[in-house]
Amino acid sequence: MKGLLVLYDGFEDCEALVTRAVLKRANLPLTTATPNTNLEIVSSSGLIIKADCQLDTINSASFDFLIIPGGPYVARIIEKETNLLQLIMQFVQANKVIGAICAAPMFLGKLGLLKNHSFTCFPNCEHFIAGSYLPEQKVVISGQFVTSRSPITVFDFSFALVEALKGKSTALNFQRSMHV
C-alpha cells in the first residue's frame, strides 16, 4: 500500500512532514508530488524540500491513498488549480482514502464531496464547505475522507490515516509501539 502526498509552495511543514514520517513508520510509504517543474517546494516557514515527482506525471491508479496538507497556499490556488481537483476526483471515483488537514478540506468542499459527511478543518474554513462540521473534533473519519483541524492535530491525523488504511486494531498497536 502506498500513498501520494501533494505539496504546493506554502504548504504547512509539520502537517506534511510529520504525516509522512508517521506513515512511513507504519509501513505506508508516501511519494511526494508537486506542480513545480524543478521539484523544489518552499514550505510556509521557508523550508525547501525536493519532491519525488511532478504532479502532472502522476497516475492515480498507482496509489492507494492521497494526502493533502494545508497551509496558506490553499486560499491562493483553490479557485484556479484544476489538476489537484481532477486528481482528487480520480481518488474519489476509485473509493480510495483521502486525507486533508487544516485548510485542505476546502478542496473537498469545493468539489461538494463532504455534503453528506462529517468533517473538521481549520477554524473559519468551514464556511466554504457544505457538510456536518464538527469543530471540537481533532480528526474525523467519514467514509473515505479523513479530515483534521490544524498543525497541532497532525499526530491524531496521522494515526487516523493508519486506522482508515489498516484498521483500528493495527492503528492502536502502532500507537502503542510509538509510546502514545
C-alpha positions in Angstrom: 0.0 0.0 0.0 1.4 3.4 -0.9 0.2 6.9 -0.9 0.6 10.2 -2.6 1.4 13.4 -0.7 0.7 16.5 -2.8 2.8 19.6 -2.0 2.5 23.2 -3.2 4.6 26.2 -2.3 3.3 27.4 1.0 2.4 24.0 2.5 2.4 23.7 6.2 5.6 21.9 7.1 4.6 19.8 10.1 1.3 18.7 8.5 3.2 17.2 5.6 6.4 16.1 7.1 5.1 14.6 10.4 2.4 12.8 8.5 5.0 11.4 6.1 7.3 10.3 9.0 4.5 8.6 10.9 3.0 6.8 7.9 6.5 5.6 6.9 6.9 4.1 10.3 3.5 2.4 9.8 4.8 0.9 6.6 2.7 3.2 4.5 5.2 4.9 2.2 4.4 8.2 0.5 5.5 9.6 -2.8 5.7 13.4 -2.9 4.5 15.3 -5.9 4.4 19.0 -6.8 3.3 21.1 -9.8 6.8 22.8 -9.7 8.9 21.8 -12.7 12.2 21.8 -10.7 10.6 19.6 -8.0 11.5 22.1 -5.2 8.8 23.3 -2.9 9.0 26.1 -0.3 7.0 25.5 2.8 5.1 28.1 4.7 8.1 28.6 7.0 10.7 28.8 4.2 11.9 25.2 4.3 12.9 24.0 0.8 12.3 20.3 0.1 12.5 18.3 -3.1 9.5 16.3 -4.3 9.9 12.8 -5.8 8.0 13.7 -9.0 5.9 16.3 -10.8 2.2 16.3 -10.2 1.2 16.1 -13.9 3.1 12.8 -14.3 1.0 11.1 -11.6 -1.1 8.0 -12.4 -3.6 7.8 -9.6 -4.1 4.1 -10.2 -0.5 3.6 -8.8 -1.5 4.9 -5.4 -3.8 3.6 -2.7 -4.5 6.9 -0.8 -4.0 10.7 -1.1 -2.8 13.2 1.5 -3.3 16.9 1.1 -1.7 19.2 3.8 -3.0 22.6 4.5 -1.2 26.0 4.6 -1.6 29.4 3.2 -1.4 28.1 -0.4 -4.9 26.7 -0.2 -6.6 30.1 -0.4 -4.2 31.2 -3.1 -4.8 28.4 -5.5 -8.3 26.9 -4.8 -10.1 28.9 -7.5 -7.6 28.2 -10.2 -6.0 24.8 -9.6 -7.7 22.2 -11.7 -5.0 19.4 -11.7 -5.4 18.8 -8.0 -9.2 18.8 -8.2 -9.1 16.3 -11.0 -6.7 14.1 -9.1 -9.0 14.2 -6.0 -11.9 13.1 -8.2 -9.9 10.2 -9.5 -9.2 9.0 -5.9 -12.9 9.6 -5.0 -14.1 7.6 -8.0 -11.8 4.7 -7.1 -13.1 4.9 -3.5 -9.6 5.5 -2.1 -8.8 7.2 1.2 -8.2 10.9 1.1 -6.7 12.8 4.0 -7.0 16.6 4.2 -5.8 18.6 7.2 -6.2 22.3 8.2 -7.4 24.3 5.2 -7.1 21.4 2.7 -10.6 20.2 3.3 -11.6 23.3 1.4 -10.6 21.4 -1.8 -13.0 18.6 -0.9 -15.7 21.2 -0.2 -15.1 22.9 -3.5 -16.0 19.7 -5.2 -19.0 19.1 -2.9 -17.6 15.9 -1.6 -18.3 16.5 2.1 -22.0 17.4 1.7 -23.1 14.0 3.2 -20.1 13.7 5.5 -18.9 14.9 8.9 -15.6 16.8 8.8 -13.3 19.1 10.7 -10.9 21.8 9.4 -9.0 24.9 10.4 -11.4 27.4 12.0 -13.2 29.6 9.5 -12.5 27.3 6.6 -15.8 25.5 7.4 -17.7 28.5 5.8 -16.6 27.2 2.4 -17.6 23.6 2.9 -21.0 22.0 2.9 -21.4 19.1 5.3 -21.6 18.4 9.0 -18.8 20.5 10.6 -17.5 19.1 13.9 -15.4 22.0 15.3 -14.4 20.3 18.6 -13.1 17.2 16.9 -9.3 17.0 16.3 -9.9 14.5 13.5 -12.9 13.0 11.7 -13.1 9.8 9.6 -16.2 9.8 7.5 -16.4 7.3 4.6 -13.2 7.6 2.6 -12.4 11.0 4.0 -10.1 11.8 6.9 -10.0 15.4 7.9 -8.2 17.2 10.7 -8.0 20.7 12.2 -4.5 22.1 12.3 -0.8 21.5 12.7 -1.4 20.8 16.4 -3.6 17.8 15.5 -1.1 16.3 13.0 -0.4 13.2 15.1 -4.1 12.5 15.6 -4.5 12.9 11.8 -1.6 10.5 11.1 -2.9 7.8 13.4 -6.4 8.2 11.9 -5.0 7.6 8.5 -3.3 4.4 9.8 -6.7 3.4 11.1 -8.5 4.2 7.9 -6.0 2.3 5.9 -5.1 -0.7 8.1 -7.9 -0.9 10.7 -8.5 0.2 14.2 -6.6 -2.7 15.9 -3.5 -2.2 13.8 -3.6 1.6 14.4 -3.9 1.1 18.2 -1.0 -1.4 18.2 1.0 1.1 16.1 0.3 3.9 18.5 1.5 1.8 21.4 4.7 1.0 19.6 5.3 4.7 19.4 4.6 5.1 23.1 1.5 7.2 22.6 
